[in-house]
């Protein structure tokens, strides 16, 4: 559990750093649509081509679980390779 929390904190920090530095080449800018706001796995599928990045979606949207509705706003998602690097560093398989 500790590694998951550390991983999610690192993910949150990564998103904030990318936002502050304006590194558009390392992020996906995504407008959350109504159907996606009700299903974080759908947004993960559309943005990354896989439902395995739902943890990234939840952190980027500032929600605690898949039961929460996502805000209908633009979010920044780190590119998949950056997420995979973090997962490897923290020993997390699929968030």
ABEGO torsion letter per residue (X at the ends): XAAAAAAAAAAAAAAAAAAAAGBAAABBBBBBBAAAAABAAAAAAAAAGBAAAAAAAAAAAGBABAABBBBBBBBBBBBAAAAAAAAAAAGBABX
